[in-house]
Each structure stands twice: as structure tokens, then as C-alpha cells.
Amino acid sequence: MPRTRPASYMYVRNRAVIAAAATAIAATASPAWAELKVTVTIKPVHALVAQVMEGVGTPSLLVQGAASPHTYALKPSDAKALNKADVFFRVSESVEPFTRKIVAALPKSVHTVTLADAPGIELLDVRTGDTFEKHDHAHEHGHEDHDDDHDKHAKAGHDHHEKAGEAHDDHDDHEHETRDGHVWLDPQNARKMITEIARVLSEASPADADKFKANAERASEALDTLQAEIASELEPIKGKPYVVFHDAYQYFERRFGLTAVGSITVNPEAQPSAKRLTEIRKKLTDLSASCVFAEPQFQPKLVAAVTENTKAHTGTLDPEGALVEPGPGAYATLLKNLASGLKSCLSQGS
């Protein structure tokens, strides 16, 4: 006579079968169910991505603290996380030169997005001549033997979503060398970036597309308010000449009608020549420039050398958010700090 299993045994056995089935289903479920893994290079762009992802997930940030994207070296832990990302946002190779080799080596599962190439972004040429010296990327980013004939390369028509290492890379390298990469400092460019961020994230996670769209619309409205507030704050200092540590601010200047007359260096990591310091000092005197602005990551003694024996005041500007806490509010904080720093110094009597 067959032995009858007790009811408790059958209950436990059925629970085990159900649990095993649930585990198998989870293992084979659509990737859309998993949390979207997004990595961003620098704080201002991280803030924009965080705003669009609010309520869905939190992006990770590569360049932490006061580190500069110009000199950043990827840590092994960051590289491991980046290889597992669904989406990787950067500004451009000119701003984050460390991404050149990284992007080329990433698995195809990682969607790399270069936001300087987003539709509608206004790109400005690097300023040259006089006290904005010739922009030498062969030294700034360690790339050698670049062709100087940039004009023959047209920007339109290339696919900004393709990765480095493909056929159009040489075109992009030359194009980016002639462009100022600090595009985020214009709030209208930030709006275009937000639109592109929402589009990319919606493709990566269609189930969250409505949320991304609503967040992007709210973030864009906040940018309009921020721009109006900053424009009002900076109105009294329009036209007042000043010098910056390196030429990172022309998007901000163009948007708000400000007047930088030179930069101490074009390459933040390179020591400017004595001739250049003399030229800047003469510019300060000739134009009665009110201020010279340092940056938190770089040597203040260069600013002291430029302002020696002049009536110029000194201040500090932080274009990359070195001193700003990361998070959704970091972009607004960065721009407000720029406006406050400029107004504080340029409002002083000479």
C-alpha cells in the first residue's frame, strides 16, 4: 500500500516549487523590469540627468569632488560600473578627454551619448588671438599630429550616437577641437540637453517614457525661471571688463551679455608663458579691467602674478561645480554661484 505524504509535506513542497518558478521567471524577465543603470561624467550634466530620472532611478557620477574632467583618471571601480551601465552621458571628448579610450573599449550594450552633439545645441568656436591665445589641443589633451585644416570638416550629418573608434571619429576629433566644449553654461543649451536626455532614457526604458517626459518639461520650465533670475542679477555689471583663469565661460557670457577680455591660460594644466602674463597685465591696465577670476582646482599664484601692480580685484569662478554638492539641484547652484561671484567682484570700486 503506497505511503501517503502528510499535508504539511505537500504544502512545503508546493511552496518550494513556486519559489523556484518565481526565481526562474525573474532571471529571464525583460530587462525593462530592472532599474535603469545610468552613468554621467560631470556634476552639471549629472544634475540634468538626475532631474529627468527623478522617481525612476538615480544616475551615478564619475568625476567626484573637486576633481577636474581635464585631468581625471578613471578608477577601476568606476570602470567596472561603467561597463555595466545601460547609458553613459558625457559632454564631449574636448571636455572629458579621459573618455576617448574608455568609450572605444565599452561593450556595445552601453549606449554612449555625447551631449554636445545633441540636436539644437549652439556651439561656439574657441576664441583665439590677442589675450585668448591659439587653442592647442595637441598639448591640452595629449593628441598629437592633428591636421590644422579644420574648416573642411562640416559638422552636420554625422550620427552623434555612434561610438568612438568608428569611421567618423577623425571627423569628430577635428570638429571638437575648434569648438568650445563648455556648452552647459548656457541655460538654453541645457534645455536642449534635457530634451535629448529624456529621449535617450525613454528609448532605454519605454515603460518610464511618460515620467521622463514630464520631468523634462518641469526641468525646462525651471531653467527658464533660472535664466530670468540670473539675467536680472547680472544686469548692473554688463559691459564691465574682466579676465578669467581659462576660457570656459563664453556660453554664459553670450547668454547674459558679459565682457571677458582675456584668459590667463587656455589649458588649465599648462603654465602660461611670461609673455602671456605680460599681455594679460597690459590688457587689465589698458581696459581698466575690474577683476581677474581664479578657479578652485588650479594655482591661485597665477592670478596673483597677473594682478600684481594693477588695480584689479580677484575672485573665484567654478564652471564645472568643483565646490558644488552633486544632485538634481547642482546645475542651478552652479549657475547661481557664477552669477554671484561675477557680481560680487565686478561691483567693487576700482
URWOTA-V330270 format. One record per helix or strand of 2 or more residues. SS is the DSSP state (helix for helix, strand for strand). FROM is the first residue (numbers start at 1). TO is the last residue. Records with the same first field share a line. If there is no record, write none. Layout:
SS = FROM-TO / FROM-TO
//
This chain:
helix = 7-28 / 31-33 / 43-53 / 76-83 / 99-105 / 115-117 / 137-140 / 169-177 / 183-185 / 187-204 / 206-237 / 250-256 / 274-286 / 300-307 / 330-346
strand = 38-40 / 60-61 / 87-90 / 111-114 / 241-246 / 259-265 / 291-294 / 313-316
//
